């Protein structure tokens, strides 16, 4: 791969503190189970993707918000420690966003997100729009208010960035957003929900009428790619021990952005992203589980 262009990767997204409880199994509705461990770990889909991309070798700048509280201090410090440029992460009155996560012995999780400061990002400032215009790859998710996501997608698309959208938390999306997205990156459930199709293959076919490329992450079954231009690729997941799947999809997205910013073809991009996700599921936590470039390369080798 070649060097990352000056614009690198820009992430417009959420920054949360993850409140993580570990238990033998996840509770049923109305049930209480006893956990054995608890951690607070910096997270948020935007921050997770930013950290993953930075550790995978990109120059990364993030646009988002954290509250004026201790969690906000910790989240911003964690981003900076991972090499992410946080100059455009706003500090707002009130609480930082939180994610309340339960993880079972098989690494499965349930997550409830409380937006906090993320909910204040309803539009971009002039300086933030300029950052987005400079991006080689723009990473977006749906944990910020939709108007800000749509604005960022439009600005990035018009400037020639490759716009990658992780449609989570999944919701119905306006035509204007699809029109500004180059790569849609859902998991299987999100793909089926967006397309209104019960089958992943049919869902991808429907989504390709909205966007040029769809990459679906399939958990333990790997991932698949389809584009309007006839490119098709499916890769199995790597056979690794699973400790915690939290943020595996975000790690995949961050690594994918790095490979695309470096000019990699789709085959290499998916192998690189799959390896990054494989390393991450062997560790606990969200952003803390993202591997370094050296670790990804070692697993591929």
N, C-alpha and C positions, 0 to 999 in steps of 0.2 A: 504494500500500500504506500501511497505517497503521503507527504506531510499534509496536516490539516490546514486548509486555507485560513487566512487571517480572521475571517468572520467566525470560524469555529462553530460551536453549538450554542444556541441560545434557548433557554427553557423559560417559558412563561407558565407558571404553575404554583401549586400549593406548597406551603411549608407547615408541617405539623409536629407536635410531639406525640409519639406513639406510646400509649400506656398498654403494656403487653402482659397478659397473664397466661401462664403455661399450666395445662392440666392434662390428665390422662385422656380425657375425651371432652368434646364440646357439649354444653348443656342442651337439652331439648327445651322447647318453649315452656316457660314457667318453672323450669328446674334450676336448682342451684347445685353446682359441683365444687369440690374443694381443689384449689390450685396448689401447685408446689413451688412456684417461683413467679416473680414479678419484676419487670424492668421498665424504665422510661428510656426511649430510644428516639433520637431525631428522625423524623420521617416526613410524610406527605408525598403524594405522587410526583409533584414537580421537583421537590428537593431530592427525592430518591433518584429520579432520572438524572438530575444535574450531577449528583455525586457519582453515579455509575458512569456517566460519560466522562467526567474528569478523571476518575481512576483508570478508565480504559484508554486515556491518552489524549483527550481533546482539550482545547481551550474553551472553557464554559463560562457563560454569564447567565445569571438568573434574574428574572423579573417576578416579584411576588410581594408578600407581606408577612410580617411577624408582629405579634403584640408587644406591648411595652411591659413585659413580665419576665420572670426568670426563664420560663420555657422559651420565650423569644430569644433571649440572650444565648441560650444553649443551642437552639436550632441554627442561628446565624453563625455561631462559633464553629459548629460542626461542618457547615457548608464551607466556611473559609479554610478550615483545617484540611478539607478534602481538595482544596485548590480551586474552588468555585469563586468567581468574582461576584460578590454580594452587594456591590454599590447600588444596584437597583432593587434591592429587597427593602421595601418600606418598613418603617417601624410605626405602628399605629396604636392609639389608645386602646386599652382593653386587652382581652385574652388572645393568646396564640391559638391557632387551630389545634385540635386534638383528634387522635384516632384511638378508639378503644378496641383492642384486639385480643382475641382468645386463640390460642394455638394448642392443638392436641398432639398426641404422641406420634401420629402419622404425618405431622407437619402441616395439616390442614388448618385453615383459620376462618374466623368470622370477624368482620370489621364494621364498626359504627364510627362515622366521621362527624365531628362537630366543627363547622368551618372557622369560627372565630375571625381572626384578622383577614383570612383569605376572602371572606365575604365582602370586604371593603374594596376589593380590586374590581371595580366595575368598568373601568376604562384605562387607557394607557396615557401617560404623559408624553410630551414631545420628545424628551430624552429617551424614554422607553421605546417609543416607536422607532427612533433612530437605531437603538440596539438591535431591534428585530430586523430592520432593513439590512443590517450588516451581516446577518447570520448566513452561514452556509446551509445549516440544517436547523429548523425550528421545531422544538418539541412542545406539544400541547397535551393537556388532559382536560377533564371536566370538573375539577374540584374548585376552580374559580368561577365566579358568575359568568354565564354564557356570553353576555355582551363583550367582556374583555377577551374571551377566547376567540370570538368571531373577529374582533378588531385586530388582534394579533395575527390570526390566520390570513386575513385580507392583506395586511401590511407586508407580511413575510412573502406571501404568494406573489404579490405585485412586484416585489423587489427581486424575485428570482430564487428565494430560499426554497429548499425542499421542506415542505410542511408535513410533519408527522403527528397524527392525532391518535392518542390512546383514549377511546370513548368510554371513560370510566370516571365516576359512577355513570352507568349507561342511562341514556334518556333519548327521547326523540330529538333529532337534530334538524335545523333548518336547511333548506336548499343552499342558502348563501354560504354556510359553513362547509358543506360537502364540496362546493365549487372551488373553495380555496385550499382544499386538502390534497396533497400528492400521495401520501401513504396513510391508509387507515390501519390501525394496529389494535384490533379487538382480541379478546379471548373468545372461545367458542360460544359461550353463553351470550356475550355482548353482540357477536356477529348475528346470531339467530334473532335476538331481540330487535336489533336495528333493522334487519331485513324482513322481519315478520315471517321467517321460514323455520320449519322444524329441523332442517338438515343443514349442516355446516356448508356442504358443497353448494346447495341451492342458495344459501345466504350469501356466499362469496360471489356467486354469479350475479345476484341481484345488486350487491353493493358495488360491483364493477361498473354498473350503470351510473353510479354517483361519483366514484373516485377512480383515478388511474391505476392504483395498486392497493391490494389488500394483503396484509400479513396477519394470519390468525395464529395465536399461541394456543397450544393444546395441552398444556401441563405436561404430564408424564408421557404423552403421545407425541411431543415435539412441536413442530410448527409447519405451516404451509403458506406458500405465496402464490398469488395469481395476479397478473397484470392485464391491462387491456391490449397489450402489445404481444401477447402470446407467451410471455415468460411464465413458466410454472416450475415450482420447486417444493418438495416436501422433505423435511428432515426429521428423523426420530430424536427424542430426547437422549442425552447421554446417560448411561447407567451409573448413577452415583447415589450414595446414601442421602436420604432426605431428612433434614432436621426441622426446617421451617421454610415454608413457601412464601412467607410475607415478602413482598417487593420483588419477587422473581420476575414478574412481568415488567416492572419498572427497570430492573437491571438489564433485561433483554432490550428494552427500548433505548436505554442510554448507550449500550454497546452498539446497537444497530445504527444510532445516529452518528457515532464515531466512524464506523466503517463507511457509511454513506458520505460523510464529510471528507473522508480520505479518498473517495473515488472508487471504492471497491464495487465489484459486481455483486449481483444478488446472491449468488452461491456462497461467496466468501462472507458476505454480510450476515447471512443467516447462520453460517457455521460459527462465526465470531460471537454473535449474540446468543446462540444456543450454549456455547461454552461458558460465556459469562453467567448466564442463568444457572447453569449446572453447578458452578462454584458457589453461587449465592445460596442455593437451597441446602447446602451442607453447613450453613451457619445460621445462628439466631439473629433476629433483628431485621430492620428494613434497610436504611442507608448503610448501616454498619456491615451488612453482608455483601456489599458490592466488591468484586475483585479488582485487583490492579491489572494493568496491561500485561505485566509479566506473568501473572497467574493465568490469565486467559490464554496467552500464547503457549504456556507450558501444558495446559490441558489439551489444547488443539494438537500439540506436537506428540 
